[in-house]
Amino acid sequence: MPTNNFLSLARSEVHKQRRLLSKGIQYQPNLLILVGGFFGAGQKAAIGRIYNKEYSTWTHIKQRCYDKNSKDYRWYGARGIRMSKQWKNSFTEFFADMGPRPEGLEIDRIDNDGNYSAKNCRWTTQAINLKNRRKRIRTSTDLRK
């Protein structure tokens, strides 16, 4: 008889597969491998180019939100910008929500002061992303940095 943990994991995988299939993505767990790296230890990423762009986006989001040594931390993590718990803990969840990154697009937070989550993120052009910025008043201190 399967354990509760096994059944929970199986339900979770079926849920992910349904979300991916609804976006026209075929989920193939046999192509997934464990990879290490920055905040990625134990996370799943696909062999080959299928997930490379998306995995890179996911790790960069984690860096700017949680790594105090990241050059972008002051604009994200220091402002309280975080990732949803599901995304932070699982690349597969991030990919299931966002789907493949279309060529030439980048991730954008719809509410610039909100967190990275399925409800607040989209793939968009750089031009639109650049317009979606918080208002900033320059001071003499800014000019010295």
N, C-alpha and C positions, 0 to 999 in steps of 0.2 A: 504494500500500500504506500503511495507517495506521501512524503512529508508535507506539512503546511508550507514550509519554505519553498519546496519544489513547485507546489501548485501556485503559490504567489508569483514566483519567477515566471512560470509558464503563462499565467494570465497577463503579466506585464509584457512579455514578448509578443503575445497575440495582440495586445492593445497597440504596441508600437508598430507591428506589421500592418494593422488596419489603418492607422494614421498615415503611414508611408504610402500604402496602396491607394488611399483616397487622393493622394497628390500625384499619382501615376508613377511612383517609385517602387520598384520591386525590392523587397527586403530579403537579403540572402545572408543569413547568419554564418554560413560556412565560409564566407569571404572575410569575415571579421577576425581581427587578431588583436591581442593585447599590445599596447604600446606604452612606453614610458615617456618621460619628458616633463616639462614644466606643468604642474598641476594635472598631468595627464596619466600618471601611473595608474594602471588598472582600467583605463578607459578604452573603449573600443574605437578602432578606426579601420577603414577598409584598405585592402591592398590595392595599390595602383592609384590612378588619378581621380577615381569617382568621388572620394571624400576629401582630397587634399586641400582644396580651397576652403571648404567648410570647416575642416578641422583646424586649419590655420586661423581662420576667423574666430573660432571658439577659443583657442588658446590665447589669442591676442586680447580678446575681451577679458578673459580671466586675469591676464597680466595687468591691464590698465585698471582693473577694479580691485585687485588684491595684492599685487606686488609693489611694495613701497619703494623698491629700487627702479621701477619702470619709469621711463621719462614722461609717460602720460598719466601716471598715478594721480598727480595733483589735480588733473582736470576730471577725473572719474572717481576713483576710490576715496580720495581726500574729500570730495564733495558728497560722499555717501552713495554714489552710484554702485549698485551691486547687480549680480545675476540672480535670476530666480533659483531657488534651491534645486529644482529639477535640472536646470541647465548647468549649474555649477558642478553638480555631481555626475553628470552623464552627457557625453558628447552625443550619444544615440538619441537622447531626449531632445537636445538642441536640433539635431538634424531632422528628427521626426516632425518637429514644429516648423522649422524654417524651410526644409526641403533643399534641393540643390541650389547653389548660388548661380543665378543666370550670368552669362558672360557680360562683363563690363559693369556689373552692379556691385554695391557694397552694403553692409548692414547699416541700418539707421534706426535710432530710437525716435518714435513718433513724438512722444513727450520728452523733450531734451533733459528734463530734470527727473525723469522716471528711470526705473531699472531696466536692465536687459531681461525681457520676458517675451513669451509668445504673443501676448496682447499688445505689447509696446514696440515690437520690432518688425521691420520689413526689409526687403532687398530694394534698393533704390539707386538712382544715378548719383554720381559725385556732385553734380550741380545742385540737385535737390537736397542732398545731405548737407552741403555747405550753407544752404539757406536756413537750415534747421539748427540754428545756434542760439544760445542764450544771449541776451543783450549784455554788453560788457562796457563799462566805463573805464577808459584808460587813465592811469595816473602816472605821475613821474616815477613812482616805484616800479611800475610795469616796464617802463622804458629802459631801466637799468638791468633787467633780467635778460 
